[in-house]
Amino acid sequence: MSVPKQKFTAEFKHEAVRLVRTTGKSCAQIARDLGVPPHYVVRWKQQQDTHTAAGRPAFTGRGIPALSPQEARLKELERELEIARQERDILKKALAFLSRTAPMRTLARFFAKQP
């Protein structure tokens, strides 16, 4: 029979690391007090140190990349740029299709500003 995998919340991990830093106890002692394997607390502390040094949030969850605010904004802007490029390409194709099928006067009226 397999043992179900333990899942710990971000708050629990933050609290465990905070206890290590503020109480002066070792990671192993804090882990025993909390009832988790000692290597978990060591790993959580290392993750928090590396993510904080990089300016990223720690313990974001499975499959969710820990991005800094600048990286998240860059990703959002790249997504918007790709959508704008796709829309532009569609409009180019539509214009090419309309220019072949409709006379120029019809196109001029279509794209003219209306008061």
Phi, psi and omega in degrees: 000132183272149179271131180294144182288134180283139176238132181242141180285162178298323180297319179297316180295316178299318181294320179298316180293321179297320178297319178299317184284323187270328185273340182081003177281161179283164178298322181296319180293316178298319180298317178297318180298323182272346179080033178237159177297143184300325183292339177296312184294321177299314181295319180297320179295316179296317179298316180295321178297312183291320181290322179293320179296328180273357180077027181247154175286145180263155174059057181275345178114172183288132175077356180258115182293141177275097183253143173287164179302323179293319179293321178295318179295318178299317179297319178296317179293323177296322178295315178297320179296318179297319178296317179297322178295319178296317178297319178299316180297321178296317180295323177298316180294320179295318179296319178295320179293316181293325182290333177280327187263333184249146175295158184299325181295321179296319178294321180298317178292324182296318182266357180288147177286137179257135182290000000 
